[in-house]
Amino acid sequence: MSMKRTNVYADPEDLAIIKEAAKRRGVSEAEIIRQGIHLAAMANRRWDEPLFSRTFEGRGRTPGKTEVRAVVADSVRRESDVEETGEPRATGTGTAA
């Protein structure tokens, strides 16, 4: 990625925090500043499309807390089974033999 040089004024306290963070993370102060600029740019960017659009297929309603917890718990169980056995757990959607 090509970069362009620029100059900015910063508070001495902010610069001290950046210096300490760069030392702690083992990166340059310039890298910390570039990351901050990128975060600020992304936070203020105007997107062409809304983040959430109704272009997906679904039930047409917002799931409740109980439903979300059940789906998350099931996903965690399946992930744990894969880690333990190397194989996904049967979800019960197939036919019994």
C-alpha positions in Angstrom: 0.0 0.0 0.0 1.3 3.4 -0.9 1.4 6.0 1.9 1.4 9.8 1.8 3.4 11.8 4.3 1.4 14.3 6.5 2.0 16.4 9.5 -0.4 16.7 12.5 -0.4 18.5 15.8 -1.0 16.4 18.9 -1.4 16.9 22.6 1.8 16.0 24.5 -0.2 13.7 26.8 -1.5 11.8 23.7 2.0 11.5 22.3 3.3 10.1 25.6 0.6 7.4 25.5 1.4 6.6 21.9 5.1 6.3 22.8 4.4 4.0 25.7 2.0 1.8 23.6 4.5 1.5 20.8 7.3 0.4 23.2 5.0 -2.1 24.9 3.8 -3.6 21.6 7.2 -3.5 19.9 6.0 -1.3 17.0 6.9 2.2 15.8 5.0 5.2 17.1 4.1 5.9 13.4 2.3 2.5 13.3 0.2 3.3 16.3 -0.7 6.7 14.7 -1.5 5.0 11.3 -3.8 2.5 13.1 -5.6 5.4 14.9 -6.0 7.3 11.6 -7.4 4.2 10.0 -9.9 3.6 12.8 -11.0 7.3 12.7 -11.4 7.1 8.9 -13.5 3.9 9.0 -15.7 5.3 11.9 -16.5 8.4 9.8 -16.8 6.7 6.4 -20.1 7.1 4.5 -21.0 3.7 3.1 -23.0 3.3 -0.2 -25.3 0.8 1.4 -26.7 0.5 4.8 -25.0 -1.9 7.1 -28.2 -3.8 7.8 -30.5 -4.3 4.8 -33.5 -6.4 4.4 -32.1 -8.3 1.4 -31.8 -11.6 3.2 -34.3 -14.4 3.5 -35.5 -15.2 6.9 -38.6 -15.4 9.1 -39.2 -11.7 8.9 -38.9 -11.1 12.6 -36.2 -10.4 15.2 -35.4 -13.6 17.3 -35.9 -13.4 21.0 -33.3 -13.8 23.7 -34.2 -17.4 24.4 -33.9 -18.4 20.7 -30.5 -16.6 20.3 -29.2 -18.3 23.5 -30.3 -21.7 22.2 -28.6 -21.2 18.8 -25.4 -19.9 20.4 -25.4 -22.8 22.9 -25.9 -25.3 20.1 -23.1 -23.8 18.1 -20.7 -24.0 21.1 -21.6 -27.6 21.7 -21.0 -28.5 18.1 -17.6 -26.7 18.2 -16.6 -28.4 21.4 -17.5 -31.8 19.9 -15.3 -31.1 16.8 -12.4 -30.1 19.1 -12.8 -33.3 21.1 -13.5 -35.9 18.4 -12.4 -34.2 15.2 -15.8 -34.9 13.8 -19.0 -32.7 13.9 -21.8 -33.9 16.1 -24.9 -35.2 14.4 -27.6 -32.5 14.6 -30.6 -34.7 14.4 -31.7 -33.3 11.1 -31.1 -36.6 9.2 -33.2 -39.7 9.2 -32.8 -42.5 11.6 -31.6 -45.8 10.3 
